[in-house]
Amino acid sequence: MQNRLPEFFSLDELYQLPILDRNWRLRVLEEIDSTNTEALRRLSAGVGTEEIILATKQTKGHGKMGRHWISMQGNLAMTATVGGLNDTSLSDLSFVTAVSILDSINPLLPLNRRLQVKWPNDIFLNNKKLGGILIEIPEIEHAAVVGIGLNVVKAPKFAGLNATCLAEFGCTVSIMDLAIFIANNFSVWLKRWKKNGLKPVIAAWRTAAIGIGKPISIRFPNDDQIHGTFIDVGEDGRLLLKTCDGFTRFIFAGDMFLEKRHVTSN
């Protein structure tokens, strides 16, 4: 059954929308506190997974570790709920989501511009932040909530953030079209991942990765930091870091920052 679109979508838009993969149910909201929070509420209420929640306005968007996420009117705020997972596979979803976004947006950009990905869950364009991915775990088992925020028409501006938006590169896609493109590509990559594992996902992700071979620092949730050279991302999604003393560290979680200094190793 097709969801009724809110009044802010015109009749012309209704007939021109791309077709959403039948595996998804679509829920469109004019305003919500957070699409991820709404998804968690609905799963707790027994609605079930395989749902896309799209909102034109978020009032309390959040990022990793509860950080405030600026969600400006006209930018993409969407969440997908995914079922049939096991506990060991949840960390893979950031990479599966990222390559789905690459396949959705790159065809819409000028040929000399391509999206970039920054480990573990950021989306960049022209070396500026375009958006991010947030995976959250609901109360029900074997499921995940996958939040996606992308700057479509406006880039937030405040100290310490170097951000951009799709409109700055001539991309005028609507948030409804973009959400459907991403959902459909997410379906494709979920099937590939479930059939073949993370290896082909990482191979696609690596082609757009920022910072490989360059000096970086990793900040952990407890605010500790480690510095070194970004060697690669392993087939399990862990970042391989060669530290200044010549040791290789395998990093599972943290925030990655590019550094301008020169790193030497033994």
C-alpha positions in Angstrom: 0.0 0.0 0.0 1.4 3.4 -1.0 1.9 5.9 1.9 0.0 9.1 1.6 2.4 12.0 1.1 2.2 15.1 3.4 0.8 18.2 1.9 4.3 19.8 1.4 4.7 17.4 -1.6 2.9 18.6 -4.7 0.7 16.3 -6.9 3.4 16.6 -9.7 6.0 15.3 -7.3 3.9 12.3 -6.4 3.7 11.1 -10.0 7.4 11.8 -10.7 8.9 10.0 -7.7 11.2 7.1 -8.3 9.8 3.7 -7.3 10.8 2.6 -3.8 12.1 -1.0 -3.5 9.1 -3.1 -2.3 11.1 -4.5 0.7 10.7 -1.1 2.4 7.8 0.7 4.0 7.9 4.5 3.8 6.9 6.9 6.6 7.2 10.6 5.8 6.9 13.2 8.5 6.9 17.0 8.3 8.6 17.4 11.7 10.0 15.0 14.3 12.5 15.2 17.2 14.8 12.7 15.5 14.2 10.1 12.8 16.4 7.6 14.7 14.5 8.2 18.0 11.2 7.8 16.1 12.5 4.5 14.6 13.5 3.2 18.1 10.0 4.1 19.4 8.3 2.4 16.6 10.3 -0.8 17.0 9.6 -0.8 20.7 5.9 -0.5 19.9 6.1 -3.6 17.7 5.9 -1.9 14.3 8.6 -4.1 12.8 11.8 -3.5 10.7 12.3 -2.7 7.0 10.9 0.8 7.4 12.2 4.1 6.0 11.5 7.2 8.1 12.0 10.5 6.4 11.5 14.0 7.9 11.8 17.5 6.4 12.7 18.9 9.8 14.4 17.4 12.9 14.3 19.4 16.2 16.6 17.2 18.3 18.9 15.4 15.8 21.9 13.7 17.4 25.1 12.1 16.3 27.6 9.6 17.7 27.8 9.5 21.5 24.8 11.8 21.8 26.5 14.8 20.1 24.2 17.5 18.7 23.5 17.1 15.0 22.5 20.3 13.2 19.6 19.4 10.8 18.7 22.3 8.7 15.4 22.6 6.8 15.7 21.1 3.3 18.5 18.7 4.2 18.2 14.9 4.4 17.2 13.3 7.7 16.3 9.7 7.2 16.4 6.4 9.1 16.2 2.8 7.9 15.3 -0.1 10.3 17.0 -3.4 9.4 16.2 -6.8 10.8 17.7 -10.3 10.5 21.0 -9.3 11.9 23.4 -11.0 14.3 25.3 -9.1 17.0 28.7 -9.5 15.3 27.4 -7.9 12.1 26.1 -4.6 13.5 29.4 -2.7 13.1 29.4 -3.6 9.3 26.4 -1.5 8.7 28.2 1.9 8.6 30.3 0.6 5.6 27.2 -0.9 3.9 25.4 2.4 4.3 28.3 4.5 3.1 28.7 2.6 -0.2 24.9 2.8 -0.7 25.2 6.6 -0.4 28.2 6.7 -2.8 26.1 4.8 -5.4 23.2 7.1 -4.9 24.9 10.5 -5.1 27.9 10.1 -7.3 25.7 9.8 -10.5 24.1 13.2 -9.6 27.4 15.1 -9.3 29.6 16.6 -11.9 32.1 14.1 -13.4 35.1 15.8 -11.7 33.5 15.5 -8.2 33.0 12.3 -6.2 32.0 11.6 -2.7 34.6 10.7 -0.1 34.3 8.5 3.0 36.1 9.1 6.3 36.4 6.2 8.7 34.2 5.1 10.3 31.0 6.9 9.4 31.4 10.3 7.7 30.6 11.4 4.2 32.7 14.1 2.6 32.6 16.0 -0.7 35.6 18.1 -1.9 37.3 17.4 1.4 34.4 19.0 3.4 31.8 17.2 5.5 28.6 16.5 3.7 27.0 14.3 6.3 27.2 11.2 8.5 25.8 7.9 9.5 24.6 6.8 13.0 23.9 3.2 13.9 21.8 2.6 17.0 20.7 -0.7 18.6 17.0 -1.0 19.5 15.5 -3.1 22.4 14.4 -5.9 20.0 17.0 -8.4 19.0 18.8 -8.9 15.7 17.9 -5.4 14.4 19.5 -2.0 13.9 18.5 1.6 13.3 20.5 3.2 10.5 20.4 7.0 10.6 21.6 9.2 7.6 22.0 12.9 7.7 23.2 14.7 4.5 23.5 18.4 3.7 21.4 18.9 0.5 20.5 22.6 0.2 22.4 24.2 3.2 25.7 23.6 5.0 25.8 24.4 8.7 28.4 27.0 9.6 30.1 27.2 13.0 33.6 27.3 14.3 35.5 24.0 13.9 33.2 22.6 11.1 34.2 22.6 7.5 31.0 21.6 5.8 29.4 21.6 2.4 26.2 20.7 0.7 25.1 19.2 -2.6 23.6 22.4 -3.9 27.1 24.0 -3.9 27.9 21.5 -6.7 24.8 22.1 -8.8 23.0 19.0 -7.4 19.3 20.0 -6.9 17.8 16.6 -6.0 14.8 16.6 -3.7 15.0 14.9 -0.3 12.3 12.4 -1.3 14.1 11.3 -4.4 17.4 11.1 -2.6 15.9 9.0 0.2 14.4 6.6 -2.3 17.7 6.4 -4.2 19.6 5.6 -1.0 17.0 3.1 0.2 17.1 1.2 -3.1 20.9 1.1 -3.2 20.9 0.1 0.5 18.7 -2.9 -0.5 21.2 -3.9 -3.1 24.2 -3.6 -0.8 22.5 -5.4 2.1 21.9 -8.4 -0.2 25.5 -8.4 -1.4 26.8 -8.1 2.2 24.5 -10.9 3.5 25.6 -13.2 0.7 29.3 -12.3 0.4 30.3 -10.8 3.7 32.0 -7.5 4.3 35.0 -8.0 1.9 33.3 -6.6 -1.3 31.8 -3.7 0.8 35.2 -2.7 2.1 36.6 -2.9 -1.4 34.0 -0.4 -2.7 34.4 1.8 0.4 38.2 1.9 0.1 38.0 3.5 -3.4 36.5 6.6 -1.8 38.4 6.6 1.5 40.1 9.8 2.8 43.5 9.6 4.4 45.0 6.2 3.5 48.8 6.6 3.6 48.6 9.9 5.5 49.3 11.0 9.1 46.2 10.8 11.3 45.1 10.8 14.9 42.4 8.7 16.5 40.5 10.0 19.5 38.8 7.3 21.6 35.6 7.7 23.6 37.6 8.3 26.8 39.4 11.2 25.0 42.7 9.4 24.8 44.5 9.9 21.4 46.9 7.9 19.3 48.9 9.2 16.3 50.4 7.4 13.3 49.9 6.7 9.6 46.6 5.4 8.3 47.7 2.1 6.5 44.4 0.7 5.4 41.0 -0.6 6.5 40.9 -4.4 7.1 38.3 -6.7 5.7 36.6 -6.6 9.1 36.3 -2.8 9.1 39.1 -2.1 11.6 41.4 0.8 10.8 45.1 -0.2 10.6 47.3 2.4 12.1 51.2 2.3 12.1 52.3 4.3 15.1 55.3 6.4 15.4 57.2 3.6 17.2 56.6 1.3 14.3 53.9 -0.9 15.7 50.6 -1.6 13.9 47.4 -1.0 15.8 44.0 -2.3 14.8 41.4 0.3 15.7 37.8 -0.8 16.0 36.1 2.5 17.2 37.1 6.1 17.5 37.1 9.5 15.7 39.7 9.9 13.0 41.4 13.3 12.3 43.8 14.1 9.4 47.0 15.7 10.5 49.3 18.0 8.6 52.5 17.0 10.4 54.9 14.4 9.0 54.8 11.0 10.7 58.0 8.9 10.8 58.1 5.3 11.8 60.9 2.8 12.4 
